[in-house]
Structure formats: structure tokens, C-alpha cells
Amino acid sequence: MEKLIEITNKAVADYGFRQIVQWSPEDIVAQWQLSTREAELLSGVIKDEMDRLPIPVEPTDVPGEQDRLAGVIRQALG
């Protein structure tokens, strides 16, 4: 779970990294050595949430979006 939260935190703050998460999740899975369940979440619910984010996320909104996505991850794995 912590790896996914770290990935989404970085993706919220960095649009270039977000594009990799959204469109090349297999690269992220390999690089971060994610489990099968984490990989499913990355290309499922996490991608859906990334698709909904504004481009770019305003700096003042980054912490709130990071917290929201961490909650989505915790709920999905909980």
C-alpha cells in the first residue's frame, strides 16, 4: 500500500510522471516491484482517479488530492 501511495503522491504533483502512471502502468509495476493486487489497482481504480485530476493540479490543491487518493487506496486494500 505504501508504494501505491508514494506513486500517487508523486503523480499528483508531477504531471509528466502521472502520464506514465496512466498510460504505461506496466513500467511502474516493474520499476516499483508491485504485487499483482497493487498492479490491478494501479491500472483500475487509481488510473480512473488520475483521469479525473485537473491538468495540472494546482500547487495549493496537491496535498488535498494526495490525501484523497491515499484514502481511495486504503479503502480498496482495506
Order of alpha helices (4+ residues) and beta strands (2+ residues): alpha-alpha-alpha-alpha-alpha-alpha
